[in-house]
Each structure stands twice: as structure tokens, then as C-alpha cells.
Amino acid sequence: MRLTVIGCAGSFPGPDSPASCYLVEAEGFRLLLDLGNGALGALQRHAGLFEIDAICLSHLHGDHCLDMASYWVARTYSPDGPKPRIPVYGPAGTADRLAGAQGSSLAREMPPAFSFETLTPGTRRIGPFEITADHVNHPVETFAFRLEHGGRALAYSADTGESAALVRLARGADLLLCEASFVEAAGPGAGRAQPNPPDLHLTGRQAGQHAARAEVGELVLTHLVAWNDQAGVLAEAAGTFSGRLSLAASGRIFNLGGPGEDIQPTR
Ligand SMILES: [Zn+2]
């Protein structure tokens, strides 16, 4: 199982990364987790435009799904004819939301490019992956995922505030991609006008706590918001998680090999 970070910018594209998108590959099958704004461009550095086999959308905030509208255009109007339908797994209402993002007249036209499947908590097989989804703690319906293949497990937090479900999904995973959108509000004088709202996002410290509780092998912090000091976010997580730890970056690749092999960031 190979993970490529396509986009890891939180909430909006940053100068060095598109918004959320992760490519997961095994046995030649290519699965996308989220397709946020800007990600369709960077994706083409790592996979052919039409080489995607399935897409899972964690939730319908724009920074996790808006490039689906552009991808619909590409698959529908390719010069050599429409591309075969691929499955898109997402929360209830995904097809309508994406049609609205592109133009409401497309509501009935989207299905020829995508076959929409409504996500529910539980485990399903998508290509070679066994994928478990569960609700996490965000203002709209949001799913975190655990992907298993070849004896390895990858967990992805999506967007969430503190979440027991995330700890369960990530239990013992080789790698946890965990959002760290917030920095700790350190009280008066810390420079933050407002305390972090609850049930929305995690700080670096909280991401580390979730990784420690789940006893994951490696923590990669993602959904990194451009206005934050990322070194500070990383330092917060290092205070609560003692395992292997780093920041996601567009283009980083992690190989989750067979039993006994290490996960190797190759870039
Ligand atoms: Zn969100």
C-alpha cells in the first residue's frame, strides 16, 4: 500500500500545497481520499488523469471535494469520449452538492461520470482495500477512514474535533494521517483573538494525543493551515506523541510495505 500526499493544506489551498487529497495505491488500484480545491492539478504529477479507480469523500466542505466538479468536466469531455463511470463514496447528498458546485443543470448529468454510493459507518471492500468508515466530530456529516491491505493499516482523520471514534479507527495503525488545523490557545497575550471552537478541528497537541491513545506506528500531521506556524504545530504534537512524527507535504510518498518493513517517506 502506497500513500502519496497530493494536497495537505487545511481549509484553503496554501502556497505550497492544494487542499486535501491523498492517493492510495495497491495492486495497481488507485483510490483518492478527498479531492479538495487545487488537487486535480497536482494529482496529475502522480497519476494519469483517468487512472483513478475510486474516490472516497470524507465530507462536503469545499476544501475536501470541490475539484470533483472539475474532474467531472475532465471525465465527461475528454477528447476521445466520456470515460467509464467510477464509484464515488461520500456522505448523503454528495451528488447534489457536486452538481451545485459545477452548475445546477448538471444534477442529472453527473451520474454518467460517477456512480455515487452513500457512506455509512462500517467496513466495505473497495478494490483491494478493506475500508472502515466512521463518523467523526465536525459540523457537517464527516467520515474518517481506516484502510487495510497486505497486513498494513492506514488511518485518515478527515476533519474532526476530539473524537473517540478516530482513536478506535486508528488503533494500532502503521500510519495515522491526522489533521492539525489549530494551534493551542495559550491564554492572554498568546496572540489569538478567540479560543479554538470545540468540535471542529484538532490542535497539534490533540493530534498527538489521539495518535498516542491509538498506539499508531507513525503520525503524519496534515490539513495544515497556511496562517499557522507549522513548526509550532509539530512541536505541540511532539509533546504528546513520542513515536515517529512529521508534517505532511504535497508530493511526500509513504510505502507501507509487507510485514517487517518500515514505512519509508521517499521524498
Ligand atoms: Zn471540514
Residues whose N, C-alpha, C, O or C-beta is under 5 A from the ligand:
A	BS01	ZN	H61 D159
